[in-house]
Every structure is written in structure tokens, then in C-alpha cells.
Amino acid sequence: MYQTTAKWFDQRRYLTLRELCHIAKNMYNVGLYNVRQYYFEHKEFLNYEKNDHLAKTNENYKLLNSNMAQQILKKVNEAFKSFFGLISLAKQGKYDHKAISIPKYLKKDGFHSLIIGQIRIDGNKFTIPYSRLFKKTHKPITITIPPVLLDKKIKQIEIIPKHHARFFEIQYKYEMPEDQRELNDQKALAIDLGLNNLATCVTSDGRSFIIDGRR
């Protein structure tokens, strides 16, 4: 993955991108509402496919490029899969029921990342995909791909609003050839993720180390 910070937007492009991220937030909450209500009524999980079918009639879905809307609904799907996974662990006595909370809505004035899974690059340029409806009232935004990525097969681009969308980070995810390594499957590494300590690690042969998260 490669990451850059977008500081080159003029006012028009900045406001358009901010608006899209706000619509993406609305889309996330719409998808979340569908799954929550289904759970409250049926005590079952509304999966991604059914949620996508329900959400297609929503105005926010129509304002976003369909692939971008679907990527957001997949984030909702992931959040609820984690929720149900914790419930399953709690039933087995491996997790505290009181520590589990149903996924919550994003703030009304908030923003959500734009996740673009269908990448079409023209030379070294990438144009953010719009829906037909959004295209009628907004001019396109074109991003210059960093030179270091021009020979990579980019699979996904994520535009992340930072500090209440005062600026944006752009993450590029691309394929890398898999390294062939001789692994010893008799050894293991346990990793406990945290905040001040990003990771506390212990190996199966007794060695340990800590990665400081504050830096």
C-alpha cells in the first residue's frame, strides 16, 4: 500500500470531494440502518447482497458511483460480521457480553472514506468516478498517480477525510509478487494489539518484544 496527502486541491475540487465524503457518510448510515432494523425485528443478519438491493432506491446511493456505494455497504457488512463474531465468542465464554456494542451511526455532520474498487488510469491520471446524477451538477476531479506507482497494478484507491475533512489522505492498494519463503510451521508469533503499545509480541520459543504505538 502507498499513501499520499492531498494538498493540491483548489476550492472547487476540495468542496466537491468534501461533499462526496459526506454523501458516503449518509450511505454508510443508510446501510447500517437497514442491517440494524433487520436485526432488531428478526434477530438475524441482513447480508451485503440483500442490503445492496434495499439501498439502491436511496438518494445517496444514486448520488454515488454504484461501485463506491457498494464498497461502503461492504464496510457495513464487515462491521456487523465483527459484531456477530464477538457475540459468538461471548456465548463460548471467551468474551465479555458487556463489552459488546452494536455498530453505531456516524455523526450527522461527519464524513466517510471514498473507496474506489474499479480503477481506470489514463496515462498517469485517474478521474474519480461519478454517478450520472452527480455528474450533471459537478465537474470532474482528476488525480495524478505518484510516479512510483505507475508500474504497479493498482487494485483500490481510498480517499480518506482527515480532521473533519479539512484535508484528505489517498491510499493506493496494489498487487505485489508473493515472496517464496521457507517457513518453520512449528513456530508461532502471538500479537496483542493495543494503543500506547501498538503490539506486544511473544514467540512460541519464549522471546518477546513491544512495538511502541505513540511514535
Salt bridges, closest charged atoms under 4 A:
ASP10 OD1 - ARG13 NE 3.64
GLU19 OE1 - HIS138 NE2 2.88
GLU41 OE1 - HIS42 NE2 3.88
ASP52 OD2 - LYS56 NZ 3.80
GLU78 OE1 - LYS75 NZ 3.97
ASP109 OD2 - HIS164 NE2 4.00
GLU169 OE1 - LYS162 NZ 3.86
GLU175 OE2 - LYS155 NZ 3.51
ASP179 OD2 - ARG181 NH2 3.56
ASP205 OD2 - LYS187 NZ 3.79
ASP205 OD2 - ARG207 NH2 3.50
ASP212 OD1 - ARG214 NE 3.30
ASP212 OD2 - ARG215 NE 3.89
